[in-house]
Amino acid sequence: MSSLNADRHCHTQGRSVVWRSLMQLFGGMDWWLILATAFLLVTGLNTLQFQGNGFHEKQFDFLLAGIATAVVFWRVPYIFWTHKFVLPAIYLINIGLLLAVMFKGHSALGAQRWLALGPLTLQPSEIAKLVVIFTLSAWLGRWPVRSFWDCFKAVALIAVPAILVFKQPDLGTSLTFAAVYFGMIFWAGATLTDLLVLISPLISLILNALSVNAWVIFVVALGAWLAVAWRKSNWSTLVRIALAVAVMAANLGAGQMRPHLWGVLKEYQQKRLTSFLNPYEDPRGSGYHILQSLIAIGSGGIQGQGLGKGNQSQGAFIPERHTDFIFAVVGEELGFRTAVLVILAYAIICARAVIIAYQCREEPCGSLMSIGIMNMFLFHVFLNIGMTMGIMPVAGVPLPFLSYGGTALIIDLSAIGLLLSVRQLNPPPRKDIWK
């Protein structure tokens, strides 16, 4: 009898050890983050199933690889990727891949973005997004923004990959770098006025194209605001006035240079950036994408026409319906309700990233990494869904977890793994006593 009791005790202890091990493994998981990501992945796979050309089967293979990569990024401490020996190696490898694309890459739709490595085809510009986040996290975590000039030091770190990506040309990813940069320097200490100064030349370019009077008013108002309020605790009034004049001069120069800078863009990029303002001006050309997308979303109604039953998507009226315009397919075939749930899932992912960043604010590297990932997702979602609804220019940015593409899906899932790693190594404080 004593032997039987001992066996039972050992068996109970064994189960207890297994249970505690599982709790330790999954106790730090962010289930809101995981469930929102899983919903988007399932929605994307179901939508791709009826878009032909084997997209569903290939995306499923990419998904398995992405899950494996996400587990690696989850289990490997996020600090590893910013180590003083690891990060330079990653940075140089990515630069090498971007350079290889320029000479050995193959083209599609007017852009040279893909690199064949044996049986694999990579898109190094997607990998560069995480590398930029790693680089800025390491730099800003050690040297936060304490003055306006610190912002330019961070720019120098990402200038090389940004230029190489822009030369492919890949305008959408270049803009993603900018979104990640602005979000991370703000989290690291830059003020809203600092950000306004940095983006003011772009605003001047846009206003100069739309209305010269509005552009002049903006430049004058900006100078007045900077002279009065810009970093009052750091600079004297005379210094602020001098810098305000310099910023006004830069904005005037940017406006005057608009015709020359516009010529730097490829013709198809120019049309993409302007067609959303009036797609009916060229309904069979530059405005075709947006008009067909609007028709598809509008025809879906509340419940949708059903998977594989959308007239616009199944009739191939929606261009790039498996990548850039997949949200239009979701709106047509799954309806308004599912489209809202998709947007809500993205909102949950971004909100959880901000919460994780706030919870580990005492550990700058992890906090900055979370903010960088949030900005990457938020910019992609805002620009992609906005362009399908005709309120943003067509910039060729994929929709995370839904759009077809191996490298993009693996990078997006890796980013989720990084968020889980940051949260697990910086858990929120326990609240054992409710007040």
Secondary structure, DSSP 4 states (H G I P E B T S, - for coil): -HHHHHHHHHHHHHHHHHHHHHHHHHTT--HHHHHHHHHHHHHHHHHHTTSSTTHHHHHHHHHHHHHHHHHHHHHS-GGGGG-TTHHHHHHHHHHHHHHHHHHH-EEETTEEEEEEETTEEE-HHHHHHHHHHHHHHHHHHHS---STTHHHHHHHHHHHHHHHHHTTT-HHHHHHHHHHHHHHHHHTT--HHHHHHHHHHHHHHHHHHH-HHHHHHHHHHHHHHHHHHTTTTTS-HHHHHHHHHHHHHHHHHHHHTHHHHHTTS-HHHHHHHHHTT-GGGSTTTTTHHHHHHHHHHHHHTTT-S-TT--HHHHTT-STTTTTTTHHHHHHHHTHHHHHHHHHHHHHHHHHHHHHHHHHTTTSHHHHHHHHHHHHHHHHHHHHHHHHHTTSS-----PPTTTS--HHHHHHHHHHHHHHHHHHHHSPPPP--S--
